[in-house]
């Protein structure tokens, strides 16, 4: 059984007991959350597709930790002009564990 869910503007394919890194959520570590924007559920071959979401379906998850991603270097250059610029960026993530897929 798996589901496709919209979490913080991104779509994820999730199964029970899976750990997922999502964009930083406003929740304390150790709290339980529910996500109601379930777009698709596959239950042993029986597929429910939402229009746009599946009615009554929810994803129960637990916030494990808040982390920062690896540094991404952004380098800009214009040739023959003497222009070079280097920026670094680290994205904030939240690690969640999917506890259950609740059917509607």
Backbone as numpy.savetxt, mean C-alpha at the origin, in Angstrom:
# Nx Ny Nz CAx CAy CAz Cx Cy Cz
-7.21 -17.35 -1.51 -8.05 -16.17 -1.51 -7.16 -14.94 -1.51
-7.45 -14.04 -2.43 -6.72 -12.77 -2.46 -7.69 -11.65 -2.78
-7.22 -10.43 -2.55 -8.04 -9.25 -2.83 -7.15 -8.16 -3.39
-7.74 -7.29 -4.17 -7.06 -6.09 -4.64 -7.71 -4.92 -3.92
-6.89 -4.16 -3.19 -7.40 -3.11 -2.32 -6.67 -1.81 -2.60
-7.37 -0.69 -2.43 -6.78 0.64 -2.59 -6.40 1.15 -1.20
-5.09 1.31 -0.97 -4.58 1.82 0.30 -3.75 3.06 0.01
-4.16 4.19 0.54 -3.44 5.46 0.40 -3.17 5.81 -1.06
-4.16 5.55 -1.93 -4.04 5.94 -3.32 -3.31 4.95 -4.20
-2.87 3.81 -3.67 -2.19 2.79 -4.47 -2.96 1.48 -4.35
-2.89 0.67 -5.40 -3.59 -0.61 -5.39 -2.60 -1.72 -5.09
-3.01 -2.64 -4.19 -2.17 -3.75 -3.78 -2.95 -5.04 -3.89
-2.27 -6.11 -4.32 -2.84 -7.46 -4.28 -2.39 -8.06 -2.96
-3.35 -8.41 -2.10 -3.02 -8.87 -0.75 -3.65 -10.23 -0.48
-2.95 -11.01 0.36 -3.46 -12.27 0.87 -3.32 -12.24 2.39
-3.96 -13.17 3.07 -3.92 -13.19 4.52 -2.49 -13.45 5.00
-2.10 -12.77 6.08 -0.78 -12.86 6.73 0.36 -12.30 5.89
0.07 -11.53 4.86 1.10 -10.89 4.04 1.51 -9.57 4.67
2.81 -9.23 4.58 3.30 -7.95 5.04 3.51 -7.05 3.83
3.01 -5.81 3.93 3.02 -4.87 2.81 3.56 -3.53 3.29
4.41 -2.90 2.47 4.85 -1.53 2.73 3.96 -0.58 1.94
3.29 0.34 2.64 2.42 1.33 2.00 2.92 2.72 2.38
2.41 3.74 1.69 2.79 5.11 2.05 2.40 5.37 3.50
3.10 6.28 4.16 2.93 6.54 5.59 1.48 6.79 5.95
0.97 6.01 6.91 -0.39 6.15 7.40 -0.39 6.86 8.75
-1.45 7.59 9.04 -1.58 8.28 10.32 -2.17 7.33 11.35
-1.37 6.39 11.81 -1.80 5.42 12.82 -0.59 5.03 13.65
-0.82 4.79 14.92 0.27 4.39 15.80 0.62 2.92 15.56
1.86 2.58 15.91 2.31 1.21 15.74 1.52 0.29 16.66
1.10 -0.86 16.13 0.35 -1.82 16.92 -1.16 -1.68 16.83
-1.65 -0.65 16.15 -3.10 -0.46 16.04 -3.67 -1.27 14.88
-4.95 -1.61 15.00 -5.64 -2.33 13.94 -6.37 -1.33 13.05
-6.39 -1.63 11.75 -7.04 -0.77 10.78 -7.92 -1.61 9.86
-8.88 -0.95 9.23 -9.71 -1.59 8.21 -9.70 -0.72 6.96
-9.59 -1.38 5.83 -9.62 -0.69 4.54 -10.85 -1.16 3.79
-11.72 -0.21 3.41 -13.00 -0.55 2.80 -12.99 -0.45 1.28
-11.94 0.09 0.68 -11.89 0.22 -0.78 -11.35 -1.06 -1.41
-12.14 -2.12 -1.34 -11.77 -3.40 -1.92 -12.32 -3.43 -3.35
-11.43 -3.56 -4.33 -11.82 -3.48 -5.73 -12.16 -4.84 -6.32
-11.52 -5.92 -5.81 -11.74 -7.25 -6.36 -11.44 -8.27 -5.29
-12.20 -9.37 -5.26 -11.94 -10.49 -4.36 -12.00 -11.77 -5.17
-10.97 -12.62 -5.02 -10.95 -13.94 -5.64 -11.02 -14.97 -4.52
-12.15 -15.66 -4.41 -12.38 -16.66 -3.37 -12.42 -18.05 -4.01
-11.27 -18.70 -4.12 -11.12 -20.03 -4.74 -11.77 -20.08 -6.13
-11.46 -19.12 -6.96 -11.97 -19.11 -8.31 -13.24 -18.32 -8.51
-13.96 -18.02 -7.44 -15.17 -17.19 -7.54 -14.74 -15.74 -7.38
-14.86 -14.98 -8.47 -14.35 -13.61 -8.49 -15.50 -12.62 -8.34
-15.31 -11.68 -7.39 -16.26 -10.58 -7.21 -15.53 -9.30 -7.62
-16.08 -8.60 -8.59 -15.50 -7.35 -9.05 -16.42 -6.22 -8.61
-15.85 -5.20 -7.99 -16.64 -4.08 -7.51 -16.95 -3.08 -8.60
-17.94 -2.25 -8.31 -18.31 -1.21 -9.26 -18.51 0.10 -8.51
-17.54 0.85 -8.07 -16.11 0.59 -8.16 -15.56 -0.28 -7.03
-16.31 -0.44 -5.91 -15.82 -1.27 -4.81 -16.81 -2.40 -4.54
-16.31 -3.47 -3.90 -17.17 -4.60 -3.53 -17.93 -4.20 -2.27
-19.26 -4.33 -2.31 -20.11 -3.92 -1.19 -19.86 -4.78 0.04
-19.58 -4.14 1.18 -19.43 -4.83 2.44 -18.10 -5.50 2.67
-17.23 -5.51 1.68 -15.93 -6.17 1.83 -14.94 -5.23 2.52
-14.13 -5.80 3.40 -13.13 -5.02 4.12 -11.85 -5.83 4.26
-10.76 -5.13 4.45 -9.47 -5.75 4.73 -9.06 -5.32 6.13
-8.84 -6.28 7.02 -8.38 -5.99 8.38 -6.86 -6.12 8.40
-6.19 -5.10 8.93 -4.74 -5.08 8.95 -4.24 -4.51 10.27
-2.98 -4.80 10.57 -2.34 -4.30 11.79 -1.09 -3.54 11.39
-0.90 -2.36 11.97 0.27 -1.54 11.69 1.44 -2.11 12.48
2.50 -2.52 11.78 3.66 -3.10 12.44 4.69 -2.04 12.82
5.12 -1.25 11.85 6.16 -0.26 12.11 6.16 0.83 11.04
6.77 1.95 11.37 6.99 3.03 10.41 8.48 3.04 10.06
8.78 3.05 8.77 10.17 3.00 8.31 10.38 4.03 7.22
11.65 4.22 6.85 12.00 5.07 5.71 12.67 4.20 4.66
12.36 4.48 3.41 12.91 3.70 2.31 14.36 4.06 2.03
14.93 3.38 1.06 16.30 3.65 0.65 16.38 5.02 -0.01
17.57 5.60 0.04 17.77 6.91 -0.56 17.77 6.79 -2.09
17.02 7.68 -2.71 16.96 7.77 -4.16 17.66 9.05 -4.57
18.65 8.94 -5.45 19.39 10.11 -5.91 18.79 10.61 -7.21
18.54 11.93 -7.28 17.99 12.57 -8.47 19.07 13.50 -8.99
19.57 13.21 -10.20 20.65 14.01 -10.78 20.14 14.67 -12.05
20.29 16.00 -12.10 19.87 16.77 -13.27 21.09 17.43 -13.87
21.13 17.44 -15.20 22.28 18.04 -15.89 21.82 18.56 -17.25
22.35 19.73 -17.62 22.16 20.25 -18.96 23.54 20.36 -19.59
23.72 19.64 -20.65 25.06 19.57 -21.23 25.51 20.91 -21.84
26.79 21.13 -21.72 27.47 22.32 -22.23 27.01 23.62 -21.58
26.27 23.57 -20.50 25.81 24.78 -19.83 26.41 24.93 -18.43
27.08 23.91 -17.94 27.66 23.98 -16.60 26.64 23.79 -15.49
25.48 23.24 -15.84 24.41 23.07 -14.84 24.36 21.61 -14.39
24.55 21.40 -13.08 24.42 20.08 -12.48 23.74 20.25 -11.12
22.81 19.37 -10.82 22.12 19.43 -9.54 21.88 18.00 -9.05
22.20 17.75 -7.78 22.03 16.43 -7.18 21.15 16.57 -5.95
20.04 15.85 -5.94 19.14 15.84 -4.79 18.96 14.41 -4.32
18.78 14.26 -3.01 18.49 12.96 -2.44 17.10 12.97 -1.82
16.47 11.78 -1.76 15.10 11.70 -1.25 14.92 10.34 -0.58
14.26 10.33 0.60 13.88 9.09 1.27 12.39 9.13 1.55
11.68 8.13 1.07 10.23 8.06 1.22 9.88 7.43 2.57
8.81 7.93 3.20 8.32 7.36 4.45 7.30 6.26 4.15
7.45 5.11 4.80 6.56 3.97 4.59 6.02 3.48 5.92
4.91 2.76 5.85 4.34 2.05 6.98 4.24 0.59 6.59
4.72 -0.29 7.46 4.61 -1.72 7.21 3.36 -2.24 7.91
2.48 -2.86 7.14 1.25 -3.42 7.72 1.22 -4.91 7.43
0.50 -5.63 8.28 0.28 -7.06 8.07 -1.21 -7.29 7.88
-1.56 -7.98 6.80 -2.95 -8.26 6.50 -3.42 -9.39 7.41
-4.43 -9.11 8.24 -4.92 -10.11 9.18 -6.06 -10.94 8.61
-6.97 -10.30 7.86 -8.12 -11.04 7.35 -8.74 -10.28 6.18
-9.37 -11.06 5.29 -10.16 -10.50 4.19 -11.61 -10.80 4.52
-12.39 -9.77 4.79 -13.79 -9.92 5.22 -14.68 -9.76 4.00
-15.44 -10.81 3.69 -16.33 -10.78 2.53 -17.60 -10.01 2.85
-18.18 -9.42 1.81 -19.38 -8.61 2.01 -20.66 -9.34 1.88
